[in-house]
Each structure stands twice: as structure tokens, then as C-alpha cells.
Amino acid sequence: MILYTCMPQEMVYPTASDEFLNQSIITYKGVPVVVDKSEEGQYKIVRLLSTDPNDYLNGAYSPGTMIELTF
């Protein structure tokens, strides 16, 4: 079946909400990021929420980077 539409794929085929249960918003080194917790206790950066353009140029905050948090 072929579906011709101008709507984005995310609206036609919505993502299941259970994929977002492990995600949370934290501040890592002063920069707000969305992280996904893994089973090993590490966190993977999913999205950068900063308003500073220089943070997007810093490779330490790029999506997919694994970080370890100590509280």
C-alpha cells in the first residue's frame, strides 16, 4: 500500500509512549539535556536543550554520547 500525504511520518505512524519512559531532562555541566538511562547505569544524550549556540559546537554534548552521573 502506498500512502500519499503531506503530513509528517510521525503524525501518520506515532511513536509508542513507552519508548520515552527512560528519558529525563537533566543539567549536565550547566547545560540542559535530554538523556536516556541504560541498564548499566550510564546515560546517553538524546537531545540538547541549550539556547547557547556554542554548546551545539561542543562534542561533549552531541547526541549519542554516553555520560556517567555521580550524585
Contacts in CASP RR format, 6 or more apart in sequence:
PFRMAT RR
TARGET T0000
AUTHOR 0000-0000-0000
METHOD contacts of the structure
MODEL  1
MILYTCMPQEMVYPTASDEFLNQSIITYKGVPVVVDKSEEGQYKIVRLLS
TDPNDYLNGAYSPGTMIELTF
3 12 0 8 1.000
5 12 0 8 1.000
22 36 0 8 1.000
22 37 0 8 1.000
23 34 0 8 1.000
23 35 0 8 1.000
23 36 0 8 1.000
23 37 0 8 1.000
23 46 0 8 1.000
24 34 0 8 1.000
24 35 0 8 1.000
24 37 0 8 1.000
25 32 0 8 1.000
25 33 0 8 1.000
25 34 0 8 1.000
25 35 0 8 1.000
25 49 0 8 1.000
26 32 0 8 1.000
26 33 0 8 1.000
26 35 0 8 1.000
26 43 0 8 1.000
26 69 0 8 1.000
27 33 0 8 1.000
28 35 0 8 1.000
28 45 0 8 1.000
28 61 0 8 1.000
28 67 0 8 1.000
28 69 0 8 1.000
29 60 0 8 1.000
31 48 0 8 1.000
31 50 0 8 1.000
31 52 0 8 1.000
31 55 0 8 1.000
31 61 0 8 1.000
32 48 0 8 1.000
32 49 0 8 1.000
32 50 0 8 1.000
33 45 0 8 1.000
33 46 0 8 1.000
33 47 0 8 1.000
33 48 0 8 1.000
33 49 0 8 1.000
33 50 0 8 1.000
33 61 0 8 1.000
34 45 0 8 1.000
34 46 0 8 1.000
34 47 0 8 1.000
34 48 0 8 1.000
34 49 0 8 1.000
35 43 0 8 1.000
35 44 0 8 1.000
35 45 0 8 1.000
35 46 0 8 1.000
35 67 0 8 1.000
36 43 0 8 1.000
36 44 0 8 1.000
36 46 0 8 1.000
37 43 0 8 1.000
38 44 0 8 1.000
38 66 0 8 1.000
41 68 0 8 1.000
42 66 0 8 1.000
42 67 0 8 1.000
42 68 0 8 1.000
43 66 0 8 1.000
43 67 0 8 1.000
43 68 0 8 1.000
43 69 0 8 1.000
44 64 0 8 1.000
44 65 0 8 1.000
44 66 0 8 1.000
44 67 0 8 1.000
45 61 0 8 1.000
45 62 0 8 1.000
45 63 0 8 1.000
45 64 0 8 1.000
45 65 0 8 1.000
45 66 0 8 1.000
45 67 0 8 1.000
46 63 0 8 1.000
46 64 0 8 1.000
47 63 0 8 1.000
48 55 0 8 1.000
48 56 0 8 1.000
48 61 0 8 1.000
48 62 0 8 1.000
48 63 0 8 1.000
50 56 0 8 1.000
50 61 0 8 1.000
55 61 0 8 1.000
59 65 0 8 1.000
END
